[in-house]
Amino acid sequence: MKFSAGEIQPLWDEVARIIGESVIQLRHRGEPLTADSLIEYLENQLSAAGVQRRILIGAAINLLKTDRRL
């Protein structure tokens, strides 16, 4: 199955928004801002999320894990 850039871009925009909200929350709490702390925060959000949001949070976690290995 192939998707066009126009179909994928809104999903990546939402993933970026989720990561941005997580950064704001960690900063607000005064917690250290690292890839690991972001991943932990997002993993904690999974249990309270609906199916669609879980997929997007999972994509954000995978993006952070992949980025960290580069």
N, CA, C and O atoms as a Tripos MOL2 file, in Angstrom:
@<TRIPOS>MOLECULE
protein
  280   279    70     0     0
PROTEIN
NO_CHARGES

@<TRIPOS>ATOM
      1 N           0.8460   -1.1640    0.0000 N.3       1 MET1
      2 CA          0.0000    0.0000    0.0000 C.3       1 MET1
      3 C           0.8970    1.2340    0.0000 C.2       1 MET1
      4 O           1.8240    1.3360    0.8040 O.2       1 MET1
      5 N           0.6240    2.1490   -0.8840 N.am      2 LYS2
      6 CA          1.3980    3.3840   -0.9680 C.3       2 LYS2
      7 C           0.5200    4.5590   -0.5720 C.2       2 LYS2
      8 O          -0.6690    4.6130   -0.8880 O.2       2 LYS2
      9 N           1.1400    5.4910    0.1260 N.am      3 PHE3
     10 CA          0.4550    6.7120    0.5310 C.3       3 PHE3
     11 C           1.1970    7.8980   -0.0450 C.2       3 PHE3
     12 O           2.4210    7.8770   -0.1710 O.2       3 PHE3
     13 N           0.4610    8.9190   -0.3910 N.am      4 SER4
     14 CA          1.0820   10.1310   -0.9140 C.3       4 SER4
     15 C           1.6080   10.9730    0.2470 C.2       4 SER4
     16 O           1.2230   10.7810    1.4000 O.2       4 SER4
     17 N           2.4880   11.9000   -0.0820 N.am      5 ALA5
     18 CA          3.0240   12.8020    0.9410 C.3       5 ALA5
     19 C           1.9000   13.5910    1.6080 C.2       5 ALA5
     20 O           1.9600   13.8710    2.8050 O.2       5 ALA5
     21 N           0.8900   13.9430    0.8460 N.am      6 GLY6
     22 CA         -0.2450   14.6790    1.3920 C.3       6 GLY6
     23 C          -1.0450   13.8770    2.4020 C.2       6 GLY6
     24 O          -1.6630   14.4440    3.3020 O.2       6 GLY6
     25 N          -1.0360   12.5510    2.2550 N.am      7 GLU7
     26 CA         -1.7460   11.6920    3.1990 C.3       7 GLU7
     27 C          -0.9210   11.4360    4.4580 C.2       7 GLU7
     28 O          -1.4760   11.2850    5.5470 O.2       7 GLU7
     29 N           0.3980   11.3870    4.3100 N.am      8 ILE8
     30 CA          1.2960   11.0740    5.4280 C.3       8 ILE8
     31 C           1.5980   12.3080    6.2740 C.2       8 ILE8
     32 O           1.7170   12.2030    7.4950 O.2       8 ILE8
     33 N           1.7220   13.4650    5.6450 N.am      9 GLN9
     34 CA          2.1470   14.6760    6.3520 C.3       9 GLN9
     35 C           1.2900   15.0040    7.5660 C.2       9 GLN9
     36 O           1.8510   15.3410    8.6090 O.2       9 GLN9
     37 N          -0.0370   14.9270    7.4940 N.am     10 PRO10
     38 CA         -0.8300   15.2360    8.6960 C.3      10 PRO10
     39 C          -0.5270   14.2940    9.8700 C.2      10 PRO10
     40 O          -0.5980   14.7030   11.0300 O.2      10 PRO10
     41 N          -0.1950   13.0580    9.5720 N.am     11 LEU11
     42 CA          0.1560   12.1180   10.6410 C.3      11 LEU11
     43 C           1.4690   12.5100   11.2990 C.2      11 LEU11
     44 O           1.5820   12.4860   12.5240 O.2      11 LEU11
     45 N           2.4720   12.8740   10.4880 N.am     12 TRP12
     46 CA          3.7610   13.3010   11.0500 C.3      12 TRP12
     47 C           3.6150   14.6110   11.8060 C.2      12 TRP12
     48 O           4.2950   14.8340   12.8080 O.2      12 TRP12
     49 N           2.7330   15.4760   11.3290 N.am     13 ASP13
     50 CA          2.4670   16.7240   12.0510 C.3      13 ASP13
     51 C           1.8960   16.4230   13.4380 C.2      13 ASP13
     52 O           2.2680   17.0680   14.4180 O.2      13 ASP13
     53 N           0.9980   15.4490   13.5180 N.am     14 GLU14
     54 CA          0.4090   15.0770   14.8020 C.3      14 GLU14
     55 C           1.4480   14.4260   15.7090 C.2      14 GLU14
     56 O           1.4580   14.6860   16.9120 O.2      14 GLU14
     57 N           2.3160   13.5900   15.1610 N.am     15 VAL15
     58 CA          3.3890   12.9750   15.9400 C.3      15 VAL15
     59 C           4.3070   14.0720   16.5010 C.2      15 VAL15
     60 O           4.6910   14.0240   17.6700 O.2      15 VAL15
     61 N           4.6520   15.0430   15.6770 N.am     16 ALA16
     62 CA          5.4980   16.1530   16.1280 C.3      16 ALA16
     63 C           4.7960   16.9550   17.2240 C.2      16 ALA16
     64 O           5.4420   17.4010   18.1720 O.2      16 ALA16
     65 N           3.4910   17.1400   17.1040 N.am     17 ARG17
     66 CA          2.7240   17.8660   18.1160 C.3      17 ARG17
     67 C           2.7400   17.1100   19.4460 C.2      17 ARG17
     68 O           2.8730   17.7160   20.5090 O.2      17 ARG17
     69 N           2.6040   15.7880   19.3800 N.am     18 ILE18
     70 CA          2.6340   14.9630   20.5970 C.3      18 ILE18
     71 C           3.9920   15.0820   21.2770 C.2      18 ILE18
     72 O           4.0660   15.2130   22.4990 O.2      18 ILE18
     73 N           5.0590   15.0390   20.5000 N.am     19 ILE19
     74 CA          6.4010   15.1870   21.0700 C.3      19 ILE19
     75 C           6.5550   16.5810   21.6780 C.2      19 ILE19
     76 O           7.1020   16.7250   22.7710 O.2      19 ILE19
     77 N           6.0810   17.5930   20.9830 N.am     20 GLY20
     78 CA          6.1660   18.9620   21.4880 C.3      20 GLY20
     79 C           5.4070   19.1390   22.7940 C.2      20 GLY20
     80 O           5.9030   19.7840   23.7170 O.2      20 GLY20
     81 N           4.2050   18.5700   22.8780 N.am     21 GLU21
     82 CA          3.4330   18.6460   24.1190 C.3      21 GLU21
     83 C           4.1700   17.9400   25.2540 C.2      21 GLU21
     84 O           4.1340   18.3940   26.3970 O.2      21 GLU21
     85 N           4.8290   16.8450   24.9430 N.am     22 SER22
     86 CA          5.5870   16.1050   25.9560 C.3      22 SER22
     87 C           6.7590   16.9320   26.4650 C.2      22 SER22
     88 O           7.0410   16.9400   27.6630 O.2      22 SER22
     89 N           7.4350   17.6200   25.5700 N.am     23 VAL23
     90 CA          8.5450   18.4940   25.9620 C.3      23 VAL23
     91 C           8.0350   19.5790   26.9050 C.2      23 VAL23
     92 O           8.6560   19.8590   27.9310 O.2      23 VAL23
     93 N           6.9160   20.1810   26.5590 N.am     24 ILE24
     94 CA          6.3380   21.2340   27.3960 C.3      24 ILE24
     95 C           5.9940   20.6870   28.7830 C.2      24 ILE24
     96 O           6.2770   21.3340   29.7910 O.2      24 ILE24
     97 N           5.3910   19.5080   28.8370 N.am     25 GLN25
     98 CA          5.0240   18.9090   30.1220 C.3      25 GLN25
     99 C           6.2530   18.6200   30.9830 C.2      25 GLN25
    100 O           6.2530   18.9020   32.1810 O.2      25 GLN25
    101 N           7.3040   18.0550   30.3700 N.am     26 LEU26
    102 CA          8.5200   17.7590   31.1280 C.3      26 LEU26
    103 C           9.1630   19.0400   31.6500 C.2      26 LEU26
    104 O           9.6190   19.0850   32.7920 O.2      26 LEU26
    105 N           9.2000   20.0750   30.8230 N.am     27 ARG27
    106 CA          9.7570   21.3610   31.2450 C.3      27 ARG27
    107 C           8.9380   21.9630   32.3760 C.2      27 ARG27
    108 O           9.4850   22.4950   33.3420 O.2      27 ARG27
    109 N           7.6260   21.8740   32.2440 N.am     28 HIS28
    110 CA          6.7220   22.4120   33.2680 C.3      28 HIS28
    111 C           6.9450   21.7210   34.6080 C.2      28 HIS28
    112 O           6.8660   22.3620   35.6570 O.2      28 HIS28
    113 N           7.2150   20.4470   34.5820 N.am     29 ARG29
    114 CA          7.4580   19.6680   35.8010 C.3      29 ARG29
    115 C           8.8800   19.8370   36.3260 C.2      29 ARG29
    116 O           9.1880   19.4120   37.4400 O.2      29 ARG29
    117 N           9.7420   20.4520   35.5300 N.am     30 GLY30
    118 CA         11.1350   20.6340   35.9390 C.3      30 GLY30
    119 C          11.9660   19.3720   35.8010 C.2      30 GLY30
    120 O          13.0250   19.2510   36.4170 O.2      30 GLY30
    121 N          11.4940   18.4390   35.0000 N.am     31 GLU31
    122 CA         12.2150   17.1840   34.7910 C.3      31 GLU31
    123 C          13.2650   17.3640   33.7070 C.2      31 GLU31
    124 O          13.1400   18.2490   32.8600 O.2      31 GLU31
    125 N          14.3040   16.5270   33.7270 N.am     32 PRO32
    126 CA         15.3290   16.6320   32.6910 C.3      32 PRO32
    127 C          14.7330   16.3070   31.3140 C.2      32 PRO32
    128 O          13.8560   15.4530   31.1790 O.2      32 PRO32
    129 N          15.2250   16.9980   30.3270 N.am     33 LEU33
    130 CA         14.7200   16.8040   28.9710 C.3      33 LEU33
    131 C          15.7380   16.0050   28.1720 C.2      33 LEU33
    132 O          16.7150   16.5510   27.6600 O.2      33 LEU33
    133 N          15.4960   14.7150   28.0730 N.am     34 THR34
    134 CA         16.3490   13.8160   27.2860 C.3      34 THR34
    135 C          15.4340   12.9300   26.4540 C.2      34 THR34
    136 O          14.2270   12.8680   26.6870 O.2      34 THR34
    137 N          16.0270   12.2440   25.4800 N.am     35 ALA35
    138 CA         15.2440   11.3010   24.6760 C.3      35 ALA35
    139 C          14.6430   10.2380   25.5830 C.2      35 ALA35
    140 O          13.4900    9.8460   25.4040 O.2      35 ALA35
    141 N          15.4200    9.7680   26.5590 N.am     36 ASP36
    142 CA         14.9200    8.7430   27.4700 C.3      36 ASP36
    143 C          13.7480    9.2410   28.3120 C.2      36 ASP36
    144 O          12.7760    8.5130   28.5140 O.2      36 ASP36
    145 N          13.8330   10.4750   28.8030 N.am     37 SER37
    146 CA         12.7300   10.9980   29.6140 C.3      37 SER37
    147 C          11.4840   11.2180   28.7550 C.2      37 SER37
    148 O          10.3650   11.0080   29.2240 O.2      37 SER37
    149 N          11.6680   11.6370   27.5060 N.am     38 LEU38
    150 CA         10.5230   11.7920   26.5980 C.3      38 LEU38
    151 C           9.8760   10.4420   26.3140 C.2      38 LEU38
    152 O           8.6510   10.3170   26.3320 O.2      38 LEU38
    153 N          10.6970    9.4400   26.0550 N.am     39 ILE39
    154 CA         10.1770    8.1010   25.7750 C.3      39 ILE39
    155 C           9.4110    7.5710   26.9850 C.2      39 ILE39
    156 O           8.3220    7.0150   26.8380 O.2      39 ILE39
    157 N           9.9750    7.7420   28.1710 N.am     40 GLU40
    158 CA          9.3040    7.2790   29.3890 C.3      40 GLU40
    159 C           7.9710    7.9950   29.5870 C.2      40 GLU40
    160 O           6.9660    7.3630   29.9130 O.2      40 GLU40
    161 N           7.9630    9.3000   29.3930 N.am     41 TYR41
    162 CA          6.7260   10.0700   29.5320 C.3      41 TYR41
    163 C           5.6720    9.5710   28.5490 C.2      41 TYR41
    164 O           4.5170    9.3680   28.9230 O.2      41 TYR41
    165 N           6.0680    9.3720   27.2940 N.am     42 LEU42
    166 CA          5.1290    8.9140   26.2710 C.3      42 LEU42
    167 C           4.6330    7.5030   26.5650 C.2      42 LEU42
    168 O           3.4550    7.2080   26.3670 O.2      42 LEU42
    169 N           5.5170    6.6340   27.0340 N.am     43 GLU43
    170 CA          5.0980    5.2730   27.3750 C.3      43 GLU43
    171 C           4.0540    5.2950   28.4880 C.2      43 GLU43
    172 O           3.1340    4.4770   28.4950 O.2      43 GLU43
    173 N           4.1930    6.2170   29.4160 N.am     44 ASN44
    174 CA          3.2010    6.3490   30.4880 C.3      44 ASN44
    175 C           1.8600    6.8550   29.9600 C.2      44 ASN44
    176 O           0.8200    6.5790   30.5560 O.2      44 ASN44
    177 N           1.8720    7.5840   28.8610 N.am     45 GLN45
    178 CA          0.6440    8.1070   28.2650 C.3      45 GLN45
    179 C          -0.1470    7.0360   27.5110 C.2      45 GLN45
    180 O          -1.3430    7.2030   27.2760 O.2      45 GLN45
    181 N           0.5090    5.9480   27.1350 N.am     46 LEU46
    182 CA         -0.1390    4.9100   26.3310 C.3      46 LEU46
    183 C          -1.3620    4.3030   27.0060 C.2      46 LEU46
    184 O          -2.3760    4.0670   26.3500 O.2      46 LEU46
    185 N          -1.2780    4.0480   28.3070 N.am     47 SER47
    186 CA         -2.3590    3.3390   28.9890 C.3      47 SER47
    187 C          -3.6750    4.1120   28.9940 C.2      47 SER47
    188 O          -4.7480    3.5100   29.0110 O.2      47 SER47
    189 N          -3.5990    5.4220   28.9790 N.am     48 ALA48
    190 CA         -4.8150    6.2360   29.0440 C.3      48 ALA48
    191 C          -5.3130    6.6750   27.6640 C.2      48 ALA48
    192 O          -6.3070    7.3950   27.5620 O.2      48 ALA48
    193 N          -4.6340    6.2480   26.6170 N.am     49 ALA49
    194 CA         -4.9550    6.7300   25.2740 C.3      49 ALA49
    195 C          -5.8930    5.7780   24.5390 C.2      49 ALA49
    196 O          -5.9120    4.5740   24.7920 O.2      49 ALA49
    197 N          -6.6590    6.3450   23.6340 N.am     50 GLY50
    198 CA         -7.4940    5.5440   22.7400 C.3      50 GLY50
    199 C          -6.6240    4.9220   21.6460 C.2      50 GLY50
    200 O          -5.4270    5.1960   21.5670 O.2      50 GLY50
    201 N          -7.2190    4.1060   20.8240 N.am     51 VAL51
    202 CA         -6.4750    3.3490   19.8150 C.3      51 VAL51
    203 C          -5.7020    4.2600   18.8620 C.2      51 VAL51
    204 O          -4.5090    4.0500   18.6430 O.2      51 VAL51
    205 N          -6.3620    5.2610   18.2980 N.am     52 GLN52
    206 CA         -5.7010    6.1380   17.3340 C.3      52 GLN52
    207 C          -4.5330    6.8850   17.9820 C.2      52 GLN52
    208 O          -3.4540    6.9930   17.3990 O.2      52 GLN52
    209 N          -4.7570    7.3920   19.1760 N.am     53 ARG53
    210 CA         -3.6900    8.1270   19.8740 C.3      53 ARG53
    211 C          -2.5480    7.1900   20.2580 C.2      53 ARG53
    212 O          -1.3860    7.5950   20.2190 O.2      53 ARG53
    213 N          -2.8580    5.9410   20.6290 N.am     54 ARG54
    214 CA         -1.8090    4.9640   20.9510 C.3      54 ARG54
    215 C          -0.9030    4.7340   19.7460 C.2      54 ARG54
    216 O           0.3130    4.6110   19.8910 O.2      54 ARG54
    217 N          -1.4960    4.6770   18.5660 N.am     55 ILE55
    218 CA         -0.7130    4.4860   17.3400 C.3      55 ILE55
    219 C           0.2120    5.6730   17.1270 C.2      55 ILE55
    220 O           1.3870    5.4930   16.8080 O.2      55 ILE55
    221 N          -0.3020    6.8780   17.3000 N.am     56 LEU56
    222 CA          0.5080    8.0770   17.1130 C.3      56 LEU56
    223 C           1.5890    8.1880   18.1810 C.2      56 LEU56
    224 O           2.7190    8.5680   17.8770 O.2      56 LEU56
    225 N           1.2570    7.8610   19.4290 N.am     57 ILE57
    226 CA          2.2610    7.8830   20.4960 C.3      57 ILE57
    227 C           3.3370    6.8350   20.2060 C.2      57 ILE57
    228 O           4.5260    7.0880   20.4010 O.2      57 ILE57
    229 N           2.9150    5.6630   19.7410 N.am     58 GLY58
    230 CA          3.8790    4.6250   19.3700 C.3      58 GLY58
    231 C           4.8160    5.0950   18.2760 C.2      58 GLY58
    232 O           6.0120    4.8070   18.3130 O.2      58 GLY58
    233 N           4.2800    5.8170   17.3010 N.am     59 ALA59
    234 CA          5.1240    6.3630   16.2320 C.3      59 ALA59
    235 C           6.1040    7.3890   16.8000 C.2      59 ALA59
    236 O           7.2630    7.4320   16.3880 O.2      59 ALA59
    237 N           5.6490    8.2080   17.7380 N.am     60 ALA60
    238 CA          6.5320    9.2000   18.3620 C.3      60 ALA60
    239 C           7.6500    8.5030   19.1340 C.2      60 ALA60
    240 O           8.8080    8.9120   19.0520 O.2      60 ALA60
    241 N           7.3110    7.4550   19.8810 N.am     61 ILE61
    242 CA          8.3140    6.7050   20.6350 C.3      61 ILE61
    243 C           9.3320    6.0830   19.6870 C.2      61 ILE61
    244 O          10.5370    6.1690   19.9200 O.2      61 ILE61
    245 N           8.8490    5.4620   18.6260 N.am     62 ASN62
    246 CA          9.7570    4.8500   17.6550 C.3      62 ASN62
    247 C          10.6630    5.8860   16.9990 C.2      62 ASN62
    248 O          11.8470    5.6340   16.7750 O.2      62 ASN62
    249 N          10.1080    7.0360   16.6980 N.am     63 LEU63
    250 CA         10.9080    8.1180   16.1080 C.3      63 LEU63
    251 C          12.0060    8.5460   17.0680 C.2      63 LEU63
    252 O          13.1520    8.7220   16.6550 O.2      63 LEU63
    253 N          11.6790    8.7140   18.3270 N.am     64 LEU64
    254 CA         12.6800    9.1150   19.3200 C.3      64 LEU64
    255 C          13.7390    8.0370   19.5210 C.2      64 LEU64
    256 O          14.9210    8.3480   19.6650 O.2      64 LEU64
    257 N          13.3270    6.7860   19.5320 N.am     65 LYS65
    258 CA         14.2880    5.6890   19.6970 C.3      65 LYS65
    259 C          15.2240    5.6030   18.4950 C.2      65 LYS65
    260 O          16.4270    5.3930   18.6570 O.2      65 LYS65
    261 N          14.6830    5.7610   17.3060 N.am     66 THR66
    262 CA         15.4930    5.7000   16.0720 C.3      66 THR66
    263 C          16.4440    6.8770   16.0030 C.2      66 THR66
    264 O          17.6170    6.7140   15.6650 O.2      66 THR66
    265 N          15.9430    8.0690   16.3240 N.am     67 ASP67
    266 CA         16.7680    9.2720   16.2890 C.3      67 ASP67
    267 C          17.9450    9.1800   17.2510 C.2      67 ASP67
    268 O          19.0350    9.6720   16.9590 O.2      67 ASP67
    269 N          17.7240    8.5610   18.3750 N.am     68 ARG68
    270 CA         18.7550    8.4380   19.4040 C.3      68 ARG68
    271 C          19.8950    7.5530   18.9350 C.2      68 ARG68
    272 O          21.0290    7.7520   19.3700 O.2      68 ARG68
    273 N          19.6430    6.5920   18.0700 N.am     69 ARG69
    274 CA         20.6580    5.6580   17.6090 C.3      69 ARG69
    275 C          21.5260    6.2290   16.4940 C.2      69 ARG69
    276 O          22.5760    5.6670   16.1840 O.2      69 ARG69
    277 N          21.1100    7.3220   15.8960 N.am     70 LEU70
    278 CA         21.8640    7.8840   14.7540 C.3      70 LEU70
    279 C          23.1480    8.5360   15.1760 C.2      70 LEU70
    280 O          23.8850    9.0500   14.3350 O.2      70 LEU70
@<TRIPOS>BOND
     1     1     2 1
     2     2     3 1
     3     3     4 2
     4     3     5 am
     5     5     6 1
     6     6     7 1
     7     7     8 2
     8     7     9 am
     9     9    10 1
    10    10    11 1
    11    11    12 2
    12    11    13 am
    13    13    14 1
    14    14    15 1
    15    15    16 2
    16    15    17 am
    17    17    18 1
    18    18    19 1
    19    19    20 2
    20    19    21 am
    21    21    22 1
    22    22    23 1
    23    23    24 2
    24    23    25 am
    25    25    26 1
    26    26    27 1
    27    27    28 2
    28    27    29 am
    29    29    30 1
    30    30    31 1
    31    31    32 2
    32    31    33 am
    33    33    34 1
    34    34    35 1
    35    35    36 2
    36    35    37 am
    37    37    38 1
    38    38    39 1
    39    39    40 2
    40    39    41 am
    41    41    42 1
    42    42    43 1
    43    43    44 2
    44    43    45 am
    45    45    46 1
    46    46    47 1
    47    47    48 2
    48    47    49 am
    49    49    50 1
    50    50    51 1
    51    51    52 2
    52    51    53 am
    53    53    54 1
    54    54    55 1
    55    55    56 2
    56    55    57 am
    57    57    58 1
    58    58    59 1
    59    59    60 2
    60    59    61 am
    61    61    62 1
    62    62    63 1
    63    63    64 2
    64    63    65 am
    65    65    66 1
    66    66    67 1
    67    67    68 2
    68    67    69 am
    69    69    70 1
    70    70    71 1
    71    71    72 2
    72    71    73 am
    73    73    74 1
    74    74    75 1
    75    75    76 2
    76    75    77 am
    77    77    78 1
    78    78    79 1
    79    79    80 2
    80    79    81 am
    81    81    82 1
    82    82    83 1
    83    83    84 2
    84    83    85 am
    85    85    86 1
    86    86    87 1
    87    87    88 2
    88    87    89 am
    89    89    90 1
    90    90    91 1
    91    91    92 2
    92    91    93 am
    93    93    94 1
    94    94    95 1
    95    95    96 2
    96    95    97 am
    97    97    98 1
    98    98    99 1
    99    99   100 2
   100    99   101 am
   101   101   102 1
   102   102   103 1
   103   103   104 2
   104   103   105 am
   105   105   106 1
   106   106   107 1
   107   107   108 2
   108   107   109 am
   109   109   110 1
   110   110   111 1
   111   111   112 2
   112   111   113 am
   113   113   114 1
   114   114   115 1
   115   115   116 2
   116   115   117 am
   117   117   118 1
   118   118   119 1
   119   119   120 2
   120   119   121 am
   121   121   122 1
   122   122   123 1
   123   123   124 2
   124   123   125 am
   125   125   126 1
   126   126   127 1
   127   127   128 2
   128   127   129 am
   129   129   130 1
   130   130   131 1
   131   131   132 2
   132   131   133 am
   133   133   134 1
   134   134   135 1
   135   135   136 2
   136   135   137 am
   137   137   138 1
   138   138   139 1
   139   139   140 2
   140   139   141 am
   141   141   142 1
   142   142   143 1
   143   143   144 2
   144   143   145 am
   145   145   146 1
   146   146   147 1
   147   147   148 2
   148   147   149 am
   149   149   150 1
   150   150   151 1
   151   151   152 2
   152   151   153 am
   153   153   154 1
   154   154   155 1
   155   155   156 2
   156   155   157 am
   157   157   158 1
   158   158   159 1
   159   159   160 2
   160   159   161 am
   161   161   162 1
   162   162   163 1
   163   163   164 2
   164   163   165 am
   165   165   166 1
   166   166   167 1
   167   167   168 2
   168   167   169 am
   169   169   170 1
   170   170   171 1
   171   171   172 2
   172   171   173 am
   173   173   174 1
   174   174   175 1
   175   175   176 2
   176   175   177 am
   177   177   178 1
   178   178   179 1
   179   179   180 2
   180   179   181 am
   181   181   182 1
   182   182   183 1
   183   183   184 2
   184   183   185 am
   185   185   186 1
   186   186   187 1
   187   187   188 2
   188   187   189 am
   189   189   190 1
   190   190   191 1
   191   191   192 2
   192   191   193 am
   193   193   194 1
   194   194   195 1
   195   195   196 2
   196   195   197 am
   197   197   198 1
   198   198   199 1
   199   199   200 2
   200   199   201 am
   201   201   202 1
   202   202   203 1
   203   203   204 2
   204   203   205 am
   205   205   206 1
   206   206   207 1
   207   207   208 2
   208   207   209 am
   209   209   210 1
   210   210   211 1
   211   211   212 2
   212   211   213 am
   213   213   214 1
   214   214   215 1
   215   215   216 2
   216   215   217 am
   217   217   218 1
   218   218   219 1
   219   219   220 2
   220   219   221 am
   221   221   222 1
   222   222   223 1
   223   223   224 2
   224   223   225 am
   225   225   226 1
   226   226   227 1
   227   227   228 2
   228   227   229 am
   229   229   230 1
   230   230   231 1
   231   231   232 2
   232   231   233 am
   233   233   234 1
   234   234   235 1
   235   235   236 2
   236   235   237 am
   237   237   238 1
   238   238   239 1
   239   239   240 2
   240   239   241 am
   241   241   242 1
   242   242   243 1
   243   243   244 2
   244   243   245 am
   245   245   246 1
   246   246   247 1
   247   247   248 2
   248   247   249 am
   249   249   250 1
   250   250   251 1
   251   251   252 2
   252   251   253 am
   253   253   254 1
   254   254   255 1
   255   255   256 2
   256   255   257 am
   257   257   258 1
   258   258   259 1
   259   259   260 2
   260   259   261 am
   261   261   262 1
   262   262   263 1
   263   263   264 2
   264   263   265 am
   265   265   266 1
   266   266   267 1
   267   267   268 2
   268   267   269 am
   269   269   270 1
   270   270   271 1
   271   271   272 2
   272   271   273 am
   273   273   274 1
   274   274   275 1
   275   275   276 2
   276   275   277 am
   277   277   278 1
   278   278   279 1
   279   279   280 2
@<TRIPOS>SUBSTRUCTURE
     1 MET1         2 RESIDUE 1 A MET
     2 LYS2         6 RESIDUE 1 A LYS
     3 PHE3        10 RESIDUE 1 A PHE
     4 SER4        14 RESIDUE 1 A SER
     5 ALA5        18 RESIDUE 1 A ALA
     6 GLY6        22 RESIDUE 1 A GLY
     7 GLU7        26 RESIDUE 1 A GLU
     8 ILE8        30 RESIDUE 1 A ILE
     9 GLN9        34 RESIDUE 1 A GLN
    10 PRO10       38 RESIDUE 1 A PRO
    11 LEU11       42 RESIDUE 1 A LEU
    12 TRP12       46 RESIDUE 1 A TRP
    13 ASP13       50 RESIDUE 1 A ASP
    14 GLU14       54 RESIDUE 1 A GLU
    15 VAL15       58 RESIDUE 1 A VAL
    16 ALA16       62 RESIDUE 1 A ALA
    17 ARG17       66 RESIDUE 1 A ARG
    18 ILE18       70 RESIDUE 1 A ILE
    19 ILE19       74 RESIDUE 1 A ILE
    20 GLY20       78 RESIDUE 1 A GLY
    21 GLU21       82 RESIDUE 1 A GLU
    22 SER22       86 RESIDUE 1 A SER
    23 VAL23       90 RESIDUE 1 A VAL
    24 ILE24       94 RESIDUE 1 A ILE
    25 GLN25       98 RESIDUE 1 A GLN
    26 LEU26      102 RESIDUE 1 A LEU
    27 ARG27      106 RESIDUE 1 A ARG
    28 HIS28      110 RESIDUE 1 A HIS
    29 ARG29      114 RESIDUE 1 A ARG
    30 GLY30      118 RESIDUE 1 A GLY
    31 GLU31      122 RESIDUE 1 A GLU
    32 PRO32      126 RESIDUE 1 A PRO
    33 LEU33      130 RESIDUE 1 A LEU
    34 THR34      134 RESIDUE 1 A THR
    35 ALA35      138 RESIDUE 1 A ALA
    36 ASP36      142 RESIDUE 1 A ASP
    37 SER37      146 RESIDUE 1 A SER
    38 LEU38      150 RESIDUE 1 A LEU
    39 ILE39      154 RESIDUE 1 A ILE
    40 GLU40      158 RESIDUE 1 A GLU
    41 TYR41      162 RESIDUE 1 A TYR
    42 LEU42      166 RESIDUE 1 A LEU
    43 GLU43      170 RESIDUE 1 A GLU
    44 ASN44      174 RESIDUE 1 A ASN
    45 GLN45      178 RESIDUE 1 A GLN
    46 LEU46      182 RESIDUE 1 A LEU
    47 SER47      186 RESIDUE 1 A SER
    48 ALA48      190 RESIDUE 1 A ALA
    49 ALA49      194 RESIDUE 1 A ALA
    50 GLY50      198 RESIDUE 1 A GLY
    51 VAL51      202 RESIDUE 1 A VAL
    52 GLN52      206 RESIDUE 1 A GLN
    53 ARG53      210 RESIDUE 1 A ARG
    54 ARG54      214 RESIDUE 1 A ARG
    55 ILE55      218 RESIDUE 1 A ILE
    56 LEU56      222 RESIDUE 1 A LEU
    57 ILE57      226 RESIDUE 1 A ILE
    58 GLY58      230 RESIDUE 1 A GLY
    59 ALA59      234 RESIDUE 1 A ALA
    60 ALA60      238 RESIDUE 1 A ALA
    61 ILE61      242 RESIDUE 1 A ILE
    62 ASN62      246 RESIDUE 1 A ASN
    63 LEU63      250 RESIDUE 1 A LEU
    64 LEU64      254 RESIDUE 1 A LEU
    65 LYS65      258 RESIDUE 1 A LYS
    66 THR66      262 RESIDUE 1 A THR
    67 ASP67      266 RESIDUE 1 A ASP
    68 ARG68      270 RESIDUE 1 A ARG
    69 ARG69      274 RESIDUE 1 A ARG
    70 LEU70      278 RESIDUE 1 A LEU
